[in-house]
């Protein structure tokens, strides 16, 4: 009799051990457990640690509460200004209600991924190319709102959405490069013109100062000669003063002051003296061929 009791006790202990082994569950710190008993939801959400379920009756679903980083596949679209682009993004989200994440949607990860792709294509169609390239922060906020609105009912909270890359066609890249080059050239020309204007003003002031002091022009000429001679050139170019040319021009325009020279040139009666008579044709001496054929002498 005692032997049968020992055997029964051992059998009960083994059954209890098997039951505990099949019913025991361990939930990690970053997880929550949702229990379905015979298909019906249990109201209590299992906390992290050791927990028990009824084998064959209860079904435990563990939900990860960590922030999930999910890349959004690149989407092709046409912007509002009719430019074909290819945009990819990344989305950060987490589960805040494990019960809705299990009951309200079949697969919340897949649902969030599809919603992100659809919202990204919608954002591309509503935006200009300049906004996609330079105003991404505003687009990220709009994309986050579009995804977060339906995700709230799934027990999911969208933490952040970022547009990663915007791929442009090669023709558009070349056009943008030409535009940037033209803009840089315009800026360079404006800067050069501004520099020329400032330099011309300074030169006009310098010319006014030199015209008041003629010796300053000579000093400047000597400085130029010294600067050219410092380069050890074989040829030295000296500028000819404009004032000297004007002096020679005025000297040629003034009449001769010698009255005898004027009488000799015009005659005593005021008329030009007659030209000497030409020699007869038979007495004309032909030019020497040696004189016409003589080469010029080089100095």
C-alpha positions as CSV (number, residue, x, y, z in Angstrom):
1,X,0.0,0.0,0.0
2,X,2.8,2.4,0.9
3,X,4.5,1.5,-2.4
4,X,1.4,2.4,-4.3
5,X,1.2,5.8,-2.5
6,X,4.8,6.6,-3.4
7,X,4.3,5.7,-7.0
8,X,1.1,7.9,-7.1
9,X,2.9,10.7,-5.4
10,X,5.8,10.5,-7.9
11,X,3.3,10.4,-10.8
12,X,1.6,13.5,-9.4
13,X,4.9,15.3,-9.0
14,X,5.9,14.4,-12.6
15,X,2.6,15.6,-13.9
16,X,2.9,18.8,-12.0
17,X,6.4,19.3,-13.3
18,X,5.3,18.8,-16.8
19,X,2.4,21.2,-16.3
20,X,4.6,23.9,-14.9
21,X,7.1,23.4,-17.7
22,X,4.4,23.7,-20.4
23,X,2.6,26.6,-18.7
24,X,5.6,28.7,-17.6
25,X,6.5,31.7,-19.7
26,X,9.2,34.4,-19.3
27,X,8.6,37.9,-20.6
28,X,11.6,40.2,-21.1
29,X,11.8,43.7,-19.8
30,X,11.1,45.3,-23.2
31,X,8.1,43.0,-23.9
32,X,4.5,42.8,-22.9
33,X,2.3,39.7,-23.0
34,X,-1.3,39.5,-24.4
35,X,-3.2,36.4,-23.5
36,X,-6.0,34.9,-25.6
37,X,-8.0,32.2,-23.7
38,X,-10.1,30.1,-26.1
39,X,-9.9,32.9,-28.6
40,X,-11.1,35.6,-26.2
41,X,-8.9,38.4,-25.0
42,X,-7.8,38.5,-21.4
43,X,-8.0,42.0,-20.0
44,X,-4.8,41.8,-18.0
45,X,-1.6,42.4,-19.9
46,X,1.3,40.3,-18.6
47,X,4.2,42.3,-17.2
48,X,7.9,41.4,-17.6
49,X,9.0,38.5,-15.6
50,X,7.8,34.9,-14.9
51,X,4.1,34.2,-15.7
52,X,1.8,31.1,-16.1
53,X,-0.7,30.2,-18.8
54,X,-3.1,27.3,-19.2
55,X,-1.5,24.8,-21.6
56,X,-3.8,24.1,-24.6
57,X,-6.3,26.8,-23.6
58,X,-4.3,30.1,-23.3
59,X,-2.2,31.5,-26.1
60,X,0.4,34.1,-25.2
61,X,1.4,36.8,-27.7
62,X,4.6,38.8,-26.9
63,X,4.8,42.3,-28.2
64,X,8.1,44.2,-28.5
65,X,7.8,47.7,-27.0
66,X,11.2,48.9,-28.3
67,X,11.6,51.6,-31.0
68,X,11.6,49.9,-34.4
69,X,13.8,51.4,-37.2
70,X,12.2,50.5,-40.6
71,X,13.6,51.6,-43.9
72,X,11.0,52.7,-46.5
73,X,11.8,51.3,-50.0
74,X,12.6,54.0,-52.6
75,X,9.5,55.3,-54.3
76,X,9.3,56.7,-57.8
77,X,7.1,59.8,-58.3
78,X,6.6,63.0,-60.2
79,X,6.8,66.3,-58.3
80,X,4.3,69.1,-58.6
81,X,6.7,70.9,-61.1
82,X,6.8,67.7,-63.3
83,X,10.2,66.3,-62.3
84,X,10.7,62.5,-62.0
85,X,12.4,61.7,-58.7
86,X,13.2,58.6,-56.6
87,X,12.9,59.1,-52.9
88,X,13.6,56.7,-50.0
89,X,13.1,57.3,-46.2
90,X,13.4,55.7,-42.8
91,X,10.7,55.6,-40.1
92,X,11.0,55.2,-36.3
93,X,8.0,53.9,-34.4
94,X,7.1,51.9,-31.3
95,X,4.1,50.1,-29.8
96,X,2.3,51.9,-27.0
97,X,-0.8,49.7,-26.7
98,X,0.1,46.0,-27.1
99,X,-3.6,45.0,-27.0
100,X,-4.5,47.0,-30.1
101,X,-1.3,46.0,-31.8
102,X,-2.4,42.3,-31.6
103,X,-6.2,42.7,-32.0
104,X,-6.8,45.8,-34.2
105,X,-4.3,44.9,-37.0
106,X,-3.1,41.6,-38.4
107,X,0.6,42.6,-38.7
108,X,1.4,46.1,-37.5
109,X,4.9,46.1,-39.0
110,X,3.6,45.4,-42.4
111,X,0.8,47.9,-42.0
112,X,3.1,50.7,-41.0
113,X,5.5,49.9,-43.9
114,X,2.7,50.1,-46.5
115,X,1.3,53.3,-45.0
116,X,4.7,54.8,-45.1
117,X,5.2,54.0,-48.8
118,X,1.8,55.4,-49.7
119,X,2.3,58.6,-47.7
120,X,5.8,59.0,-49.3
121,X,4.4,58.9,-52.8
122,X,1.7,61.3,-51.8
123,X,4.2,63.8,-50.4
124,X,6.3,63.6,-53.6
125,X,3.3,64.5,-55.7
126,X,2.4,67.5,-53.5
127,X,5.9,69.0,-53.3
128,X,8.2,70.9,-55.6
129,X,11.7,69.8,-56.4
130,X,13.2,72.7,-54.4
131,X,11.2,71.6,-51.3
132,X,12.5,68.0,-51.6
133,X,16.1,69.3,-51.8
134,X,16.1,72.1,-49.3
135,X,13.0,72.0,-47.1
136,X,13.1,68.4,-45.9
137,X,12.2,69.2,-42.3
138,X,8.8,70.4,-43.2
139,X,8.2,67.4,-45.5
140,X,9.3,65.1,-42.7
141,X,6.7,66.6,-40.3
142,X,4.0,66.3,-42.9
143,X,4.9,62.7,-43.6
144,X,4.9,61.9,-39.9
145,X,1.4,63.3,-39.5
146,X,0.1,61.3,-42.5
147,X,1.4,58.0,-41.1
148,X,0.6,58.7,-37.4
149,X,-3.1,59.4,-38.0
150,X,-4.1,55.8,-38.9
151,X,-1.3,54.2,-36.8
152,X,-2.9,55.5,-33.5
153,X,-5.8,53.1,-33.8
154,X,-3.2,50.2,-34.2
155,X,-1.6,51.0,-30.9
156,X,1.5,52.3,-32.7
157,X,3.1,55.7,-32.2
158,X,5.3,57.2,-35.0
159,X,8.4,58.7,-33.3
160,X,10.1,60.2,-36.4
161,X,10.3,60.0,-40.2
162,X,13.3,61.1,-42.2
163,X,13.8,61.4,-46.0
164,X,17.1,59.8,-46.7
165,X,17.9,60.5,-50.3
166,X,16.4,62.1,-53.4
167,X,17.7,60.7,-56.7
168,X,17.4,62.9,-59.8
169,X,17.7,62.1,-63.5
170,X,21.1,62.8,-65.1
171,X,19.6,65.5,-67.4
172,X,18.2,67.3,-64.3
173,X,21.6,67.1,-62.6
174,X,23.3,68.6,-65.6
175,X,20.7,71.4,-65.8
176,X,21.2,72.2,-62.1
177,X,25.0,72.2,-62.6
178,X,24.7,74.7,-65.4
179,X,22.3,76.8,-63.4
180,X,24.8,76.9,-60.5
181,X,27.7,77.7,-62.8
182,X,25.8,80.6,-64.4
183,X,24.9,82.0,-61.0
184,X,28.5,81.8,-59.9
185,X,29.6,83.5,-63.1
186,X,27.0,86.2,-62.5
187,X,28.3,86.9,-59.0
188,X,31.9,87.0,-60.3
189,X,31.0,89.6,-62.9
190,X,29.1,91.7,-60.4
191,X,32.1,91.6,-58.1
192,X,34.5,92.5,-60.9
193,X,32.3,95.4,-62.0
194,X,32.1,96.7,-58.5
195,X,35.9,96.4,-58.1
196,X,36.4,98.3,-61.4
197,X,34.0,101.0,-60.2
198,X,35.9,101.5,-57.0
199,X,39.2,101.4,-58.8
200,X,38.0,104.1,-61.3
201,X,37.0,106.4,-58.5
202,X,40.3,106.0,-56.8
203,X,42.1,106.6,-60.1
204,X,40.1,109.7,-60.8
205,X,41.1,111.1,-57.3
206,X,44.7,110.2,-58.0
207,X,44.5,112.0,-61.4
208,X,43.1,115.1,-59.8
209,X,45.9,115.2,-57.2
210,X,48.5,114.7,-59.9
211,X,47.1,117.4,-62.1
212,X,47.4,119.9,-59.2
213,X,51.0,118.9,-58.7
214,X,52.8,118.2,-62.1
215,X,55.9,117.0,-60.3
216,X,53.8,114.1,-58.9
217,X,53.4,112.7,-62.4
218,X,57.1,112.7,-63.0
219,X,57.7,111.0,-59.7
220,X,55.1,108.4,-60.6
221,X,56.9,107.9,-64.0
222,X,60.2,107.3,-62.2
223,X,58.6,104.8,-59.9
224,X,57.2,102.9,-62.9
225,X,60.7,102.9,-64.5
226,X,62.2,101.6,-61.3
227,X,59.6,98.8,-61.0
228,X,60.2,97.7,-64.6
229,X,64.0,97.8,-64.2
230,X,63.8,95.6,-61.1
231,X,62.6,92.7,-63.2
232,X,66.0,92.7,-65.1
233,X,64.4,92.9,-68.5
234,X,66.5,93.3,-71.7
235,X,64.1,95.9,-73.0
236,X,63.0,99.0,-71.2
237,X,59.9,100.8,-72.4
238,X,59.6,104.5,-71.4
239,X,56.3,106.2,-71.7
240,X,56.2,109.5,-73.7
241,X,54.6,112.3,-71.7
242,X,51.4,113.6,-73.2
243,X,52.3,117.2,-72.0
244,X,55.4,117.1,-74.3
245,X,53.3,116.2,-77.3
246,X,50.9,119.0,-76.6
247,X,53.8,121.5,-76.3
248,X,55.2,120.4,-79.7
249,X,51.8,120.8,-81.2
250,X,51.4,124.3,-79.9
251,X,54.9,125.2,-81.1
252,X,54.0,124.1,-84.7
253,X,50.8,126.2,-84.7
254,X,52.5,129.5,-83.6
255,X,53.8,131.8,-86.6
256,X,57.5,132.6,-87.0
257,X,58.4,135.9,-85.2
258,X,61.3,136.9,-87.7
259,X,60.0,139.5,-90.2
260,X,63.0,139.1,-92.6
261,X,62.3,135.4,-92.8
262,X,58.7,136.2,-93.8
263,X,59.9,138.8,-96.4
264,X,62.4,136.3,-97.8
265,X,59.7,133.6,-98.0
266,X,57.0,135.9,-99.6
267,X,59.2,138.6,-101.5
268,X,59.4,142.3,-100.9
269,X,56.0,143.0,-102.6
270,X,54.2,140.5,-100.5
271,X,54.0,137.9,-103.3
272,X,55.9,134.6,-103.5
273,X,59.1,134.8,-105.6
274,X,58.8,133.2,-109.0
275,X,60.1,129.7,-109.4
276,X,63.4,129.3,-111.4
277,X,62.9,128.3,-115.1
278,X,63.3,124.7,-115.8
279,X,66.3,123.6,-117.9
280,X,65.7,122.6,-121.5
281,X,64.9,119.1,-122.3
282,X,68.1,118.4,-124.1
283,X,70.1,119.7,-121.2
284,X,68.3,117.7,-118.5
285,X,70.6,115.3,-116.8
286,X,69.1,111.9,-116.3
287,X,69.3,110.4,-112.8
288,X,72.2,108.1,-112.1
289,X,71.3,104.5,-112.2
290,X,73.8,103.8,-109.5
291,X,72.0,106.3,-107.2
292,X,68.6,104.7,-107.7
293,X,70.0,101.2,-107.3
294,X,72.1,102.0,-104.3
295,X,70.8,99.9,-101.3
296,X,69.8,101.6,-98.0
297,X,72.5,101.7,-95.4
298,X,71.6,100.0,-92.1
299,X,72.6,101.8,-88.9
